[in-house]
Amino acid sequence: MKKKYVCATILFLISTCANTQPLPAAYTPSTYLPLLVNKKVGLVVNQTSMVGSTHLLDTLIACSIDVKRIFGPEHGFRGKADAGEKINNEIDVKTGISVVSLYGNNKKPFPEQLADIEVVVFDIQDVGVRFYTYISTLHYVMEACAENKKQLVVLDRPNPNGMYIDGPVLDTAFYSFVGMHPIPIVHGLTIGELALMINGEKWLKNDQVCDLKIVKCKNYYHKEKYSVPVKPSPNLPNDLSIALYPSLCLFEGTNVSVARGTYFPFQAIGFPDSSYLGFYFTPQSIEGMAKEPIHLGKKCFGIDLRNTKPDYKFTLSYLIDFFKKSKNIDKYFNSFFNKLAGNSQLMQQIKAGMSEEGIRKSWQPELEKYKSLRKKYLLYD
């Protein structure tokens, strides 16, 4: 009786908020609870999986849903691990439910981890960028569900970069965990729409198709700007960092810092050379954000973007500008760059001194094909 009362209270508060604030919003419980009643459930969730002010896990437990297992993506179930940091399996202290890490050697749920589960729920806030690894986790979860005959329910969320499409389309020769689909860097899809595309284009292994159910967002339109209520990962703390992320993340394939190791990551760019510009920052080891950032303890001189207005567009201007200032162009790029770019051409074009306009023209034919493909899978205007 107590659990039913708590569940009813949660649903009432959420429905009240939804009715008085017609803003872009994620799902509401009434749209997905009927899919989970009397089912054994697995959750793919992290710190962004909030239903109002309550985590999805707590909401489901309060509603007597049988949650068997939690699966956590990069950065972990609580979202506190650094980028690339190994995350071990654990037991959630609050609920006693086992948490399986899907980052590291086990990127796809094993059959035994799904054996006692009937329905898997995927609820993670994405940022609409190809190399953001939550969509790679989505792919592997879809594949595991297809192989093991499990239904996947995706609780869709607005895309904060969903108002535009830009960047080169991935060449599948550069397939990796930071690029698993032939889509542009800024793909313009919600995670639910992307799941439909993965299914529809038969991108899962052996052309499998996942038993997929999408629970749509409320009051969402692609052209509307959306402010993410919970930071999606440790180094994307605000709207500005999320807006700059598509352009600045390419620096992770260079010797230039994007201010990891500060409290303004992806809002500044710098390199340990005072000839760059007057502004500087010094990366430090910060638990839960960046334990070993590039140029740790060194003054990095460059550009402070914190006072700029979030401008939702993709640009190569920063990347090209810093390349031109580099005194050792042979060490500017590292082996990770082509995986982020999704091809080998972009690096060569920048080295050859091509303008951003010229580079953009080279990827337009594939980008136009993608835009036509995207229309087939849109759930929102």
N, C-alpha and C positions, 0 to 999 in steps of 0.2 A: 504493500500500500504506500509506503514512504517513497519508494522509487517512482511509482506512478505519479505521486504528487509533485516530486521534483521535476520529472519530465514535463508534466502539464504546465508547471510554472515557467520552465525554460521556453517552451513553445509559445506560451502566452506573451512573454516579454519580447521574444524575437518577432512574433507576428505584429505586435503593437508597434515596434520600431519600424518594421517594413512598411506598415500602412501609413505611417506619418512622415516617412522620409523616402520619396520616390526617386532615389538616386541609384546609380549602377550598384548592384549588389550580387553577392553569390546566392546560391540556392537557399531555400528555407526548408526546415525539417519535414514539413508536411509533404514535400515533393519527393522525398527519398525514403522516409521511414517505412512506408508500405512494402518497399522492395527488400527490406532487411528483416522484417518480423519473422520469427521462427526459423531464421537462417543462421548458419555458422559463418561468421564474418572475419575477413582479414582487412586491415587498413594500411594503405600507403599514405602516410601523413607526415607532417612536420609542424613547426611552430606557427605556420600560417593557416593551419586547418581549423579556423575558428568559426563558430556558429554564434554570432553576436559577440559576447564577451566570454564564451565558454568553448573550450576545445571540443572538436568533434568526438574524440574518444570519450570524454566525460559526458557529453550529450547522449551518446548511444548507450553508455552504461546506465545512465539515469533512466533511460527508456527501456531498460531490460533487454537490449540487443546483445546477443552472445558474441562478443569480440574475442576471437581465438588468438590472433597474432597481429603484431604491428610490424610494418616494414618501413625503414627509414632511408631517405635518399642521401646524396652528398650533403654534408654539414650536419647530418644526424636528425634523429627524431625531435630533439629540442632545438636544433638549428644553431648549435654553439661551436661546431667544429670548423677549423680553418679549411680553406679551399685545398683539396687534394689530401687532406689528413685522413689517415686510416681510422675507421670507426669499427669497434668490436660489437658483437651481439651482446645483449644485456637483458636485464629484467627491469621493467618500469617500476620504480619504487612506489609510486602512488597507487598503481592498480594491480601490480604483481603479474602483468601480462608480459610475455616474452617479446623482445624487440629484435628484429633481424635487420642487419645493415645490408643495404643494397648498393654500397659503395666500397670498392676494393675488388677482391677476387670474386665475390658473390654478387654480381650486378643483376642477376636474374633469379627470382625465387626458385629453389629446387623443388622437385615434385613432392618430396616428403614434407616440405614447409607449407604446401598447399593441400595436402592429403585430407586434413580434417576441416577444410574450409569449403563453403559452397559459393560464396560471393566475395569478391575483392572490391573494396571501395578505394578509389584514387582521389585524393583531395589535397592538392598542393598549388600554391600561388606561383604561376610562371611569370616571366617578364617579356615573352614574345621574341626571344633571340635564339638563333640556331645553336649557339655553343653553350647555352645555359643548360646544365645537364639534367634538369628535372624532366625534360622531354625525352631524353635518352632512357631514363628510368621508366617513364611511361611506356616506351617501346618494348623494353624487356619484360615489363609486367604484362603487357598485352600478349606478348609471345608466350609467356609462361601460362597465362590463362587459356590461350588457344590450345596449347599442347596438352593441358591437363583438364580440359573441358569445364572450366570455371567461368562464370559470368563476371564481367568487369563493369562496375558502375563508376562513371567519372562524374564527380560533382564539379561542374564547370565554374570558372571564375573569370572576371574581366581581365583583359590584356592591357597593361599600362602603356605598352608601345603598339597597341593594336590599330592605331589610326593611319598607319602607312606601311608600305612594303618597299624594301630597298636592299642593296648589296648583291654581291655575286651569288649565284645558285651553286650549291655544293656539287663538285665533280665527285662521283662515287668512288673514284680511285683514292680519294682522301677521306674515306669513311673512318670514323673513330668515335669515341665516346663523346667528344665535343662536336660531332657532326655526323649524324646517322641517317639523314634524309636529304634528298635533292631539293632543298628549299633554300631561299635566300637568307642572309644574315638576319634581317628583320622580316619575319614571315607573315605578320598580320593575321594570325589565327589565335583563337583561344585554345586552351589545351584540349577542350572537347572537340573543337573543329579539327585540330591536328590529329586526334585519335581517329576521327572519321576518315581523314585523308590516308592515314597509315593503313587502315582496313581496306578502304576503297581502292587504293593503288597497289594493294598486295605487297606491301613493303616488309611484312613479317617473314621470317625464315620459312622456306618451302611454300610460299604463297598462302600461308595460313590466314584465316580470318577469325578474329576474336569475337565472342559473344558480348556485344558492347551495348551499354545503355548510358546515354548522356542526360544528366539532369541540368537543364539550362539555367543560366543566370537570369535574374530579374532586372528589368529596366536598363539593359545594357545595349549600347550601339557602338560600333567600331570607331566612329568618328569622334566620340566623346572622350575627353581625358578622364583618366581614372587614377585616383591617389590610393596606393596600396596601404591598408591600415596597419599591417604588420610587416616589418622588413623581411623580404623573402630570403635573404642570406646575410651572413655577418658583415659583408663588405658592400652591401647595397642598402644603406641606412635611410635613404630619403628619396623623394621624387626626382631630384636633380641627378643623383647618382644613377638611378634607373634610366633616365632619359639619355645620359651620356654613355651608359654602359655599351651599347652596340658599337659606338665609334672607338671608345677608349680600351675595350677589352683586347683589341688587336695588338696593343702595346705589350700584352702578356707574352707575345711571341717576339719581343725585342729586348734590348738591355735597358729600356726606359721604365721607370717606376710610375704606376698610377696611384701612388700615395697609399698603397697597402702598408700597414704599420703606422698609420696615423688614424685620427678620428674623422677624417674626411676622404676615405677611399673613393676612387672613381670620380673625384671632384678636383683633382690636380694632377699635373704631369711633371716629372722632373728627372734629371740625370746629374751625377756628381761631377759637374763641370760648370764653373761660375760664368763661363762665356755664354751659356744658354740664355738666361734672363735673370733679373734681380730677385724675384721671389724664390724662396727655398723652403724645404721641409726636411726633416730627418726621420726616416723610418725606424721605428722601435718594435720590439717584440711585444705584442698585445695578445694576451690570452683570449681565446674565443674569437679573434679577428685575424691576426697574422702573427704566427709564432716566429717564422723565419722569412720575413719579406726581403725582396731584392734590395740591395744596397743598405742593408741593416747598419744603422749607426753612422751613415754617411750623409752629409748635406747634399740634397738633390735640388738643383736649380731648374726653374721652368715656369709653368703657368698655373696660376690660381684661378679655378673656374667657379669657386663657391658663390660668387656674387652674380653669376650669370643666370638668366631666366631659363628654366627648362625648355629647350627648343627640340621638339621631337622630330629629329631628322638624323640620318646617317651621313657622316662626313669622313673623308680621308685627309682632310686638311691638317689636322694635328700630326698624324702619322707621317705625312710627307714633309711637313715643316721640320719636325725633329730629325728626320733622316737627312735633310739638307744641312742641318747644323752639326751632324755627327762628324767627329774627327777621325773615326775609324769605321767606315761604312761596312767593312768586311765582318765586323762583330755586332752590327746593329740588329740584325735578325738572328733568331735562334731556330732550332728544329721544330718548335711548336707552332711557328707562324703559319705554315701552309695548312695545318690542320684547322686552325681558327679561320683562316681565309676560305678554306674549302677548295683550294686550287693552288697551283704553283705559279700561275700567271701574275697574280697581284704583286708578289715580291719582285719578280723580274720587271714588271712595269714601273714600279717605284724606283728600282735601281737604274732603269733606263732613262729616268727623268721625265716620264710621261706626266701630263697634267691630270688633275682629278677629273676634269671634263672628258679627256681622252680615255681614261680608264673606265669611267662610267659607261661610255658608249660601247665598250667591248663586252659588257655583261648585259646590255639591254635586250638582245634577242631572247636569251634564256629567261630573263626576268619577265618579259611579256608572256611567254609560254606559261610560266608559273602563275601569273596573275589570272590567266584564263582557267587554269586547273583549280585554283583556289575557289573560284565562284561555285564550283560543284558542291563544296563542303561547308559553305557558310550557314551558320545558325542565326546570325544577327545581321541587321542592316549595316 
